[in-house]
Amino acid sequence: MLPRTARLRKLVLMRMRLPELLRERGMTAYALAMGSEGRLTFSVVYRWMRAKGGFENLTRAQLEALCQVLGVGPGELFTKR
């Protein structure tokens, strides 16, 4: 039987396009965190960046902050794996 993390990875069908969106806008993870006015911490944004679009959970407030700061809708933030 596969370890739990390997099983969960197989279930993940979506990835966040955060690295690409930041690169397109010339933004850093720090700039995203600061632009969110405290709704996103640098450590959370950095963790998402290190995961190359992978994420385990995302709150509604985080989703709203990401969309507002990046100027995208939720559909533009995610892509299929």
The 8 nearest C-alpha neighbors of each residue, nearest first, counted from 0:
[[1, 2, 3, 6, 5, 4, 7, 9],
 [2, 0, 5, 6, 3, 4, 7, 9],
 [1, 3, 5, 4, 6, 0, 7, 8],
 [2, 4, 6, 5, 7, 1, 8, 0],
 [5, 3, 7, 6, 2, 8, 1, 9],
 [4, 6, 8, 2, 7, 3, 1, 9],
 [5, 7, 3, 9, 4, 8, 1, 2],
 [6, 8, 4, 10, 9, 5, 3, 11],
 [9, 7, 5, 11, 10, 6, 4, 12],
 [8, 10, 6, 7, 11, 5, 12, 4],
 [11, 9, 7, 8, 12, 6, 5, 13],
 [12, 10, 8, 9, 13, 7, 14, 80],
 [11, 13, 80, 79, 10, 14, 9, 78],
 [14, 12, 79, 80, 78, 11, 77, 15],
 [13, 15, 52, 53, 78, 77, 80, 79],
 [14, 16, 52, 77, 17, 76, 53, 78],
 [17, 15, 76, 77, 19, 52, 18, 20],
 [16, 18, 20, 15, 19, 21, 52, 76],
 [19, 17, 21, 20, 16, 48, 22, 51],
 [20, 18, 22, 17, 21, 16, 23, 24],
 [21, 19, 23, 17, 22, 18, 16, 24],
 [20, 22, 26, 24, 18, 23, 19, 25],
 [21, 23, 25, 19, 24, 20, 18, 26],
 [24, 22, 20, 21, 25, 19, 26, 18],
 [25, 23, 21, 26, 22, 20, 69, 19],
 [24, 26, 22, 23, 21, 27, 20, 30],
 [27, 25, 21, 24, 30, 22, 28, 31],
 [26, 28, 30, 29, 31, 21, 25, 22],
 [27, 29, 31, 30, 44, 45, 32, 41],
 [28, 30, 32, 27, 31, 41, 33, 44],
 [31, 29, 33, 27, 32, 28, 34, 26],
 [32, 30, 34, 28, 29, 33, 35, 27],
 [31, 33, 29, 39, 41, 35, 30, 34],
 [34, 32, 30, 35, 31, 36, 29, 37],
 [35, 33, 31, 36, 32, 30, 68, 37],
 [34, 36, 32, 38, 33, 37, 64, 39],
 [37, 35, 34, 33, 38, 32, 39, 64],
 [36, 38, 39, 35, 40, 33, 32, 34],
 [37, 39, 35, 36, 64, 61, 40, 60],
 [40, 38, 32, 37, 35, 61, 41, 43],
 [39, 41, 43, 42, 32, 37, 44, 38],
 [40, 42, 44, 32, 43, 29, 45, 39],
 [41, 43, 45, 40, 44, 46, 39, 47],
 [44, 42, 46, 40, 45, 41, 47, 39],
 [45, 43, 47, 41, 46, 42, 28, 48],
 [44, 46, 48, 42, 47, 43, 41, 28],
 [47, 45, 43, 49, 48, 44, 42, 50],
 [48, 46, 44, 50, 45, 49, 52, 54],
 [47, 49, 45, 51, 50, 46, 18, 44],
 [50, 48, 46, 51, 47, 45, 52, 53],
 [49, 51, 53, 47, 48, 52, 46, 54],
 [52, 50, 48, 49, 53, 47, 18, 17],
 [53, 51, 15, 14, 50, 16, 47, 17],
 [52, 54, 50, 14, 51, 15, 47, 55],
 [53, 55, 56, 47, 52, 50, 14, 15],
 [56, 54, 53, 57, 11, 7, 47, 8],
 [57, 55, 54, 58, 53, 61, 59, 62],
 [56, 58, 61, 59, 62, 55, 54, 60],
 [59, 57, 61, 60, 62, 56, 63, 64],
 [58, 60, 62, 61, 63, 57, 64, 65],
 [61, 59, 63, 58, 62, 64, 38, 57],
 [62, 60, 64, 58, 59, 63, 65, 57],
 [61, 63, 59, 65, 60, 64, 66, 58],
 [62, 64, 60, 66, 61, 65, 67, 59],
 [63, 65, 61, 67, 62, 66, 35, 68],
 [66, 64, 62, 68, 63, 67, 69, 61],
 [65, 67, 71, 63, 69, 64, 70, 72],
 [66, 68, 70, 64, 65, 69, 63, 71],
 [67, 69, 65, 70, 66, 64, 34, 35],
 [70, 68, 66, 67, 71, 65, 20, 21],
 [69, 71, 67, 66, 68, 72, 65, 75],
 [72, 70, 66, 69, 75, 73, 76, 67],
 [71, 73, 74, 75, 66, 76, 70, 67],
 [74, 72, 76, 75, 66, 71, 77, 62],
 [73, 75, 72, 76, 77, 78, 71, 66],
 [76, 74, 73, 72, 77, 71, 78, 16],
 [75, 77, 73, 16, 74, 15, 72, 71],
 [78, 76, 15, 16, 14, 75, 74, 13],
 [79, 77, 14, 13, 80, 15, 16, 76],
 [78, 80, 13, 12, 14, 77, 15, 11],
 [79, 13, 12, 14, 78, 11, 77, 15]]
